[in-house]
């Protein structure tokens, strides 16, 4: 188990659904459900943490900005 209870995931899942229904821009592939979006965010944030300084410079982020985004929980936009 990842340490996150089903109850917490359900609570944060409803937050994500509200964001989606409000029409907030979600930068993810079309057609993902809530759990698919969670997985997409988790994977992309992990990848962000693995970028080196040159790669971060290419995308216009500092190490601190990348760390801040990469460490956000997957249920947060």
Biopython code that builds the backbone (N, CA, C, O; Angstrom):
import numpy as np
from Bio.PDB.StructureBuilder import StructureBuilder

atoms = [
    (1, "UNK", "N", (0.849, -1.183, 0.000)),
    (1, "UNK", "CA", (0.000, 0.000, 0.000)),
    (1, "UNK", "C", (0.885, 1.234, 0.000)),
    (1, "UNK", "O", (1.950, 1.233, 0.618)),
    (2, "UNK", "N", (0.462, 2.272, -0.677)),
    (2, "UNK", "CA", (1.285, 3.470, -0.845)),
    (2, "UNK", "C", (1.228, 4.408, 0.354)),
    (2, "UNK", "O", (1.939, 5.413, 0.368)),
    (3, "UNK", "N", (0.428, 4.124, 1.334)),
    (3, "UNK", "CA", (0.337, 4.990, 2.495)),
    (3, "UNK", "C", (-0.813, 5.985, 2.423)),
    (3, "UNK", "O", (-1.038, 6.738, 3.371)),
    (4, "UNK", "N", (-1.538, 5.997, 1.322)),
    (4, "UNK", "CA", (-2.683, 6.893, 1.190)),
    (4, "UNK", "C", (-3.939, 6.039, 1.254)),
    (4, "UNK", "O", (-4.123, 5.123, 0.452)),
    (5, "UNK", "N", (-4.789, 6.346, 2.202)),
    (5, "UNK", "CA", (-5.984, 5.539, 2.378)),
    (5, "UNK", "C", (-6.993, 5.790, 1.267)),
    (5, "UNK", "O", (-6.959, 6.831, 0.610)),
    (6, "UNK", "N", (-7.877, 4.846, 1.062)),
    (6, "UNK", "CA", (-8.945, 4.997, 0.080)),
    (6, "UNK", "C", (-9.833, 6.189, 0.417)),
    (6, "UNK", "O", (-10.357, 6.849, -0.480)),
    (7, "UNK", "N", (-10.001, 6.461, 1.699)),
    (7, "UNK", "CA", (-10.842, 7.587, 2.114)),
    (7, "UNK", "C", (-10.222, 8.897, 1.641)),
    (7, "UNK", "O", (-10.914, 9.750, 1.085)),
    (8, "UNK", "N", (-8.918, 9.058, 1.862)),
    (8, "UNK", "CA", (-8.251, 10.289, 1.419)),
    (8, "UNK", "C", (-8.302, 10.413, -0.089)),
    (8, "UNK", "O", (-8.555, 11.501, -0.608)),
    (9, "UNK", "N", (-8.068, 9.325, -0.803)),
    (9, "UNK", "CA", (-8.123, 9.376, -2.263)),
    (9, "UNK", "C", (-9.517, 9.744, -2.747)),
    (9, "UNK", "O", (-9.661, 10.487, -3.718)),
    (10, "UNK", "N", (-10.533, 9.235, -2.086)),
    (10, "UNK", "CA", (-11.902, 9.570, -2.456)),
    (10, "UNK", "C", (-12.167, 11.050, -2.230)),
    (10, "UNK", "O", (-12.781, 11.707, -3.071)),
    (11, "UNK", "N", (-11.712, 11.572, -1.112)),
    (11, "UNK", "CA", (-11.898, 12.998, -0.828)),
    (11, "UNK", "C", (-11.177, 13.864, -1.856)),
    (11, "UNK", "O", (-11.752, 14.818, -2.381)),
    (12, "UNK", "N", (-9.941, 13.539, -2.139)),
    (12, "UNK", "CA", (-9.187, 14.332, -3.107)),
    (12, "UNK", "C", (-9.683, 14.088, -4.525)),
    (12, "UNK", "O", (-9.584, 14.973, -5.374)),
    (13, "UNK", "N", (-10.207, 12.916, -4.788)),
    (13, "UNK", "CA", (-10.796, 12.634, -6.096)),
    (13, "UNK", "C", (-11.972, 13.545, -6.372)),
    (13, "UNK", "O", (-12.134, 14.027, -7.493)),
    (14, "UNK", "N", (-12.792, 13.787, -5.371)),
    (14, "UNK", "CA", (-13.933, 14.678, -5.565)),
    (14, "UNK", "C", (-13.465, 16.107, -5.830)),
    (14, "UNK", "O", (-14.123, 16.849, -6.560)),
    (15, "UNK", "N", (-12.341, 16.496, -5.245)),
    (15, "UNK", "CA", (-11.767, 17.816, -5.518)),
    (15, "UNK", "C", (-11.350, 17.921, -6.987)),
    (15, "UNK", "O", (-11.571, 18.947, -7.630)),
    (16, "UNK", "N", (-10.753, 16.867, -7.504)),
    (16, "UNK", "CA", (-10.337, 16.849, -8.900)),
    (16, "UNK", "C", (-11.542, 16.896, -9.831)),
    (16, "UNK", "O", (-11.511, 17.581, -10.854)),
    (17, "UNK", "N", (-12.593, 16.180, -9.486)),
    (17, "UNK", "CA", (-13.808, 16.194, -10.303)),
    (17, "UNK", "C", (-14.395, 17.600, -10.337)),
    (17, "UNK", "O", (-14.840, 18.056, -11.390)),
    (18, "UNK", "N", (-14.404, 18.288, -9.211)),
    (18, "UNK", "CA", (-14.905, 19.671, -9.166)),
    (18, "UNK", "C", (-14.070, 20.574, -10.069)),
    (18, "UNK", "O", (-14.619, 21.416, -10.780)),
    (19, "UNK", "N", (-12.752, 20.407, -10.049)),
    (19, "UNK", "CA", (-11.881, 21.191, -10.928)),
    (19, "UNK", "C", (-12.236, 20.935, -12.387)),
    (19, "UNK", "O", (-12.329, 21.864, -13.189)),
    (20, "UNK", "N", (-12.430, 19.675, -12.714)),
    (20, "UNK", "CA", (-12.740, 19.299, -14.087)),
    (20, "UNK", "C", (-14.091, 19.874, -14.517)),
    (20, "UNK", "O", (-14.213, 20.412, -15.618)),
    (21, "UNK", "N", (-15.096, 19.764, -13.661)),
    (21, "UNK", "CA", (-16.429, 20.275, -13.983)),
    (21, "UNK", "C", (-16.445, 21.799, -14.086)),
    (21, "UNK", "O", (-17.254, 22.365, -14.820)),
    (22, "UNK", "N", (-15.552, 22.460, -13.353)),
    (22, "UNK", "CA", (-15.480, 23.917, -13.407)),
    (22, "UNK", "C", (-14.797, 24.389, -14.686)),
    (22, "UNK", "O", (-14.744, 25.588, -14.961)),
    (23, "UNK", "N", (-14.279, 23.452, -15.460)),
    (23, "UNK", "CA", (-13.654, 23.794, -16.728)),
    (23, "UNK", "C", (-12.228, 24.286, -16.596)),
    (23, "UNK", "O", (-11.707, 24.940, -17.499)),
    (24, "UNK", "N", (-11.591, 23.974, -15.473)),
    (24, "UNK", "CA", (-10.206, 24.377, -15.313)),
    (24, "UNK", "C", (-9.336, 23.606, -16.305)),
    (24, "UNK", "O", (-9.590, 22.438, -16.598)),
    (25, "UNK", "N", (-8.330, 24.269, -16.803)),
    (25, "UNK", "CA", (-7.455, 23.657, -17.796)),
    (25, "UNK", "C", (-6.619, 22.564, -17.145)),
    (25, "UNK", "O", (-5.910, 22.807, -16.169)),
    (26, "UNK", "N", (-6.709, 21.384, -17.687)),
    (26, "UNK", "CA", (-5.929, 20.253, -17.202)),
    (26, "UNK", "C", (-5.012, 19.840, -18.344)),
    (26, "UNK", "O", (-5.477, 19.476, -19.424)),
    (27, "UNK", "N", (-3.723, 19.896, -18.103)),
    (27, "UNK", "CA", (-2.743, 19.581, -19.119)),
    (27, "UNK", "C", (-2.453, 18.081, -19.105)),
    (27, "UNK", "O", (-1.441, 17.631, -18.568)),
    (28, "UNK", "N", (-3.365, 17.324, -19.707)),
    (28, "UNK", "CA", (-3.235, 15.877, -19.754)),
    (28, "UNK", "C", (-3.937, 15.365, -21.011)),
    (28, "UNK", "O", (-4.758, 16.072, -21.597)),
    (29, "UNK", "N", (-3.619, 14.157, -21.419)),
    (29, "UNK", "CA", (-4.290, 13.595, -22.600)),
    (29, "UNK", "C", (-5.806, 13.547, -22.433)),
    (29, "UNK", "O", (-6.316, 13.362, -21.328)),
    (30, "UNK", "N", (-6.510, 13.715, -23.540)),
    (30, "UNK", "CA", (-7.980, 13.649, -23.537)),
    (30, "UNK", "C", (-8.460, 12.268, -23.113)),
    (30, "UNK", "O", (-7.783, 11.267, -23.346)),
    (31, "UNK", "N", (-9.614, 12.224, -22.500)),
    (31, "UNK", "CA", (-10.278, 10.965, -22.196)),
    (31, "UNK", "C", (-9.842, 10.273, -20.925)),
    (31, "UNK", "O", (-10.300, 9.165, -20.646)),
    (32, "UNK", "N", (-8.975, 10.888, -20.151)),
    (32, "UNK", "CA", (-8.558, 10.257, -18.899)),
    (32, "UNK", "C", (-9.642, 10.437, -17.845)),
    (32, "UNK", "O", (-10.234, 11.510, -17.730)),
    (33, "UNK", "N", (-9.893, 9.405, -17.094)),
    (33, "UNK", "CA", (-10.778, 9.524, -15.952)),
    (33, "UNK", "C", (-9.999, 10.103, -14.779)),
    (33, "UNK", "O", (-8.842, 10.498, -14.924)),
    (34, "UNK", "N", (-10.627, 10.149, -13.645)),
    (34, "UNK", "CA", (-9.984, 10.700, -12.452)),
    (34, "UNK", "C", (-8.721, 9.930, -12.113)),
    (34, "UNK", "O", (-7.677, 10.538, -11.877)),
    (35, "UNK", "N", (-8.790, 8.612, -12.084)),
    (35, "UNK", "CA", (-7.630, 7.801, -11.707)),
    (35, "UNK", "C", (-6.538, 7.890, -12.773)),
    (35, "UNK", "O", (-5.352, 7.879, -12.444)),
    (36, "UNK", "N", (-6.923, 7.977, -14.028)),
    (36, "UNK", "CA", (-5.943, 8.144, -15.095)),
    (36, "UNK", "C", (-5.206, 9.470, -14.976)),
    (36, "UNK", "O", (-3.999, 9.549, -15.208)),
    (37, "UNK", "N", (-5.947, 10.505, -14.613)),
    (37, "UNK", "CA", (-5.334, 11.817, -14.411)),
    (37, "UNK", "C", (-4.391, 11.796, -13.212)),
    (37, "UNK", "O", (-3.310, 12.383, -13.262)),
    (38, "UNK", "N", (-4.790, 11.129, -12.146)),
    (38, "UNK", "CA", (-3.903, 10.980, -10.988)),
    (38, "UNK", "C", (-2.596, 10.318, -11.414)),
    (38, "UNK", "O", (-1.517, 10.787, -11.052)),
    (39, "UNK", "N", (-2.687, 9.231, -12.182)),
    (39, "UNK", "CA", (-1.496, 8.503, -12.628)),
    (39, "UNK", "C", (-0.639, 9.378, -13.533)),
    (39, "UNK", "O", (0.587, 9.369, -13.424)),
    (40, "UNK", "N", (-1.275, 10.134, -14.427)),
    (40, "UNK", "CA", (-0.536, 11.024, -15.324)),
    (40, "UNK", "C", (0.236, 12.076, -14.523)),
    (40, "UNK", "O", (1.414, 12.318, -14.786)),
    (41, "UNK", "N", (-0.417, 12.687, -13.566)),
    (41, "UNK", "CA", (0.251, 13.696, -12.738)),
    (41, "UNK", "C", (1.402, 13.091, -11.953)),
    (41, "UNK", "O", (2.477, 13.684, -11.867)),
    (42, "UNK", "N", (1.186, 11.928, -11.388)),
    (42, "UNK", "CA", (2.228, 11.270, -10.594)),
    (42, "UNK", "C", (3.451, 10.986, -11.458)),
    (42, "UNK", "O", (4.579, 11.260, -11.049)),
    (43, "UNK", "N", (3.231, 10.440, -12.646)),
    (43, "UNK", "CA", (4.336, 10.081, -13.536)),
    (43, "UNK", "C", (5.085, 11.315, -14.036)),
    (43, "UNK", "O", (6.315, 11.318, -14.067)),
    (44, "UNK", "N", (4.359, 12.357, -14.427)),
    (44, "UNK", "CA", (5.036, 13.538, -14.960)),
    (44, "UNK", "C", (5.779, 14.294, -13.860)),
    (44, "UNK", "O", (6.832, 14.877, -14.118)),
    (45, "UNK", "N", (5.256, 14.292, -12.667)),
    (45, "UNK", "CA", (5.953, 14.969, -11.568)),
    (45, "UNK", "C", (7.204, 14.217, -11.156)),
    (45, "UNK", "O", (8.212, 14.830, -10.803)),
    (46, "UNK", "N", (7.148, 12.898, -11.197)),
    (46, "UNK", "CA", (8.359, 12.110, -10.920)),
    (46, "UNK", "C", (9.425, 12.379, -11.974)),
    (46, "UNK", "O", (10.606, 12.514, -11.656)),
    (47, "UNK", "N", (8.996, 12.456, -13.236)),
    (47, "UNK", "CA", (9.936, 12.722, -14.327)),
    (47, "UNK", "C", (10.565, 14.100, -14.164)),
    (47, "UNK", "O", (11.755, 14.272, -14.429)),
    (48, "UNK", "N", (9.788, 15.071, -13.736)),
    (48, "UNK", "CA", (10.292, 16.419, -13.533)),
    (48, "UNK", "C", (11.411, 16.439, -12.496)),
    (48, "UNK", "O", (12.389, 17.172, -12.646)),
    (49, "UNK", "N", (11.269, 15.644, -11.457)),
    (49, "UNK", "CA", (12.292, 15.593, -10.409)),
    (49, "UNK", "C", (13.599, 14.980, -10.896)),
    (49, "UNK", "O", (14.648, 15.201, -10.292)),
    (50, "UNK", "N", (13.548, 14.214, -11.979)),
    (50, "UNK", "CA", (14.742, 13.540, -12.497)),
    (50, "UNK", "C", (15.510, 14.353, -13.538)),
    (50, "UNK", "O", (16.584, 13.939, -13.973)),
    (51, "UNK", "N", (14.968, 15.516, -13.943)),
    (51, "UNK", "CA", (15.640, 16.319, -14.962)),
    (51, "UNK", "C", (16.910, 16.954, -14.408)),
    (51, "UNK", "O", (16.970, 17.347, -13.243)),
    (52, "UNK", "N", (17.927, 17.046, -15.268)),
    (52, "UNK", "CA", (19.162, 17.707, -14.845)),
    (52, "UNK", "C", (19.035, 19.217, -15.081)),
    (52, "UNK", "O", (18.041, 19.687, -15.633)),
    (53, "UNK", "N", (20.050, 19.962, -14.658)),
    (53, "UNK", "CA", (19.983, 21.423, -14.738)),
    (53, "UNK", "C", (19.851, 21.922, -16.175)),
    (53, "UNK", "O", (19.132, 22.889, -16.428)),
    (54, "UNK", "N", (20.525, 21.286, -17.100)),
    (54, "UNK", "CA", (20.441, 21.696, -18.503)),
    (54, "UNK", "C", (19.020, 21.482, -19.052)),
    (54, "UNK", "O", (18.495, 22.333, -19.770)),
    (55, "UNK", "N", (18.416, 20.362, -18.716)),
    (55, "UNK", "CA", (17.053, 20.089, -19.166)),
    (55, "UNK", "C", (16.062, 21.063, -18.545)),
    (55, "UNK", "O", (15.132, 21.515, -19.213)),
    (56, "UNK", "N", (16.254, 21.384, -17.288)),
    (56, "UNK", "CA", (15.383, 22.352, -16.626)),
    (56, "UNK", "C", (15.516, 23.727, -17.268)),
    (56, "UNK", "O", (14.527, 24.440, -17.435)),
    (57, "UNK", "N", (16.738, 24.095, -17.625)),
    (57, "UNK", "CA", (16.952, 25.381, -18.290)),
    (57, "UNK", "C", (16.217, 25.403, -19.633)),
    (57, "UNK", "O", (15.658, 26.431, -20.014)),
    (58, "UNK", "N", (16.215, 24.281, -20.349)),
    (58, "UNK", "CA", (15.524, 24.196, -21.637)),
    (58, "UNK", "C", (14.027, 24.461, -21.510)),
    (58, "UNK", "O", (13.419, 25.047, -22.405)),
    (59, "UNK", "N", (13.436, 24.032, -20.406)),
    (59, "UNK", "CA", (11.996, 24.245, -20.238)),
    (59, "UNK", "C", (11.679, 25.476, -19.395)),
    (59, "UNK", "O", (10.517, 25.763, -19.106)),
    (60, "UNK", "N", (12.731, 26.201, -19.003)),
    (60, "UNK", "CA", (12.541, 27.474, -18.318)),
    (60, "UNK", "C", (12.178, 27.371, -16.852)),
    (60, "UNK", "O", (11.476, 28.231, -16.320)),
    (61, "UNK", "N", (12.653, 26.321, -16.192)),
    (61, "UNK", "CA", (12.383, 26.171, -14.763)),
    (61, "UNK", "C", (13.681, 26.139, -13.980)),
    (61, "UNK", "O", (14.697, 25.633, -14.457)),
    (62, "UNK", "N", (13.639, 26.684, -12.775)),
    (62, "UNK", "CA", (14.776, 26.559, -11.873)),
    (62, "UNK", "C", (14.648, 25.222, -11.141)),
    (62, "UNK", "O", (13.596, 24.585, -11.167)),
    (63, "UNK", "N", (15.723, 24.815, -10.497)),
    (63, "UNK", "CA", (15.701, 23.572, -9.714)),
    (63, "UNK", "C", (14.633, 23.669, -8.625)),
    (63, "UNK", "O", (13.921, 22.698, -8.369)),
    (64, "UNK", "N", (14.517, 24.833, -7.982)),
    (64, "UNK", "CA", (13.533, 25.016, -6.909)),
    (64, "UNK", "C", (12.099, 24.944, -7.440)),
    (64, "UNK", "O", (11.235, 24.350, -6.795)),
    (65, "UNK", "N", (11.839, 25.538, -8.604)),
    (65, "UNK", "CA", (10.501, 25.471, -9.199)),
    (65, "UNK", "C", (10.147, 24.028, -9.539)),
    (65, "UNK", "O", (9.027, 23.583, -9.288)),
    (66, "UNK", "N", (11.097, 23.304, -10.109)),
    (66, "UNK", "CA", (10.865, 21.903, -10.460)),
    (66, "UNK", "C", (10.616, 21.066, -9.211)),
    (66, "UNK", "O", (9.740, 20.201, -9.198)),
    (67, "UNK", "N", (11.385, 21.325, -8.171)),
    (67, "UNK", "CA", (11.207, 20.590, -6.906)),
    (67, "UNK", "C", (9.832, 20.875, -6.306)),
    (67, "UNK", "O", (9.146, 19.965, -5.840)),
    (68, "UNK", "N", (9.440, 22.153, -6.325)),
    (68, "UNK", "CA", (8.132, 22.535, -5.783)),
    (68, "UNK", "C", (7.004, 21.814, -6.532)),
    (68, "UNK", "O", (6.106, 21.250, -5.907)),
    (69, "UNK", "N", (7.051, 21.832, -7.852)),
    (69, "UNK", "CA", (6.021, 21.168, -8.658)),
    (69, "UNK", "C", (6.106, 19.650, -8.524)),
    (69, "UNK", "O", (5.083, 18.979, -8.396)),
    (70, "UNK", "N", (7.312, 19.114, -8.553)),
    (70, "UNK", "CA", (7.497, 17.670, -8.506)),
    (70, "UNK", "C", (7.074, 17.022, -7.198)),
    (70, "UNK", "O", (6.713, 15.845, -7.170)),
    (71, "UNK", "N", (7.118, 17.785, -6.123)),
    (71, "UNK", "CA", (6.749, 17.236, -4.815)),
    (71, "UNK", "C", (5.284, 17.451, -4.449)),
    (71, "UNK", "O", (4.838, 17.015, -3.388)),
    (72, "UNK", "N", (4.533, 18.121, -5.325)),
    (72, "UNK", "CA", (3.108, 18.306, -5.053)),
    (72, "UNK", "C", (2.400, 16.952, -5.104)),
    (72, "UNK", "O", (2.754, 16.105, -5.924)),
    (73, "UNK", "N", (1.419, 16.738, -4.251)),
    (73, "UNK", "CA", (0.652, 15.492, -4.313)),
    (73, "UNK", "C", (-0.079, 15.381, -5.643)),
    (73, "UNK", "O", (-0.481, 16.392, -6.220)),
    (74, "UNK", "N", (-0.250, 14.174, -6.124)),
    (74, "UNK", "CA", (-0.843, 13.971, -7.446)),
    (74, "UNK", "C", (-2.299, 14.426, -7.527)),
    (74, "UNK", "O", (-2.822, 14.586, -8.630)),
    (75, "UNK", "N", (-2.957, 14.635, -6.413)),
    (75, "UNK", "CA", (-4.351, 15.069, -6.469)),
    (75, "UNK", "C", (-4.473, 16.593, -6.549)),
    (75, "UNK", "O", (-5.579, 17.113, -6.699)),
    (76, "UNK", "N", (-3.367, 17.305, -6.451)),
    (76, "UNK", "CA", (-3.377, 18.768, -6.558)),
    (76, "UNK", "C", (-3.007, 19.180, -7.971)),
    (76, "UNK", "O", (-2.138, 18.583, -8.606)),
    (77, "UNK", "N", (-3.693, 20.223, -8.450)),
    (77, "UNK", "CA", (-3.380, 20.725, -9.787)),
    (77, "UNK", "C", (-2.181, 21.611, -9.740)),
    (77, "UNK", "O", (-1.759, 22.134, -10.772)),
]
sb = StructureBuilder()
sb.init_structure("model")
sb.init_model(0)
sb.init_chain("A")
sb.init_seg("    ")
for serial, (resi, resn, name, xyz) in enumerate(atoms, 1):
    if name == "N":
        sb.init_residue(resn, " ", resi, " ")
    sb.init_atom(name, np.array(xyz, "f"), 0.0, 1.0, " ", f" {name:<3s}", serial, name[0])
structure = sb.get_structure()
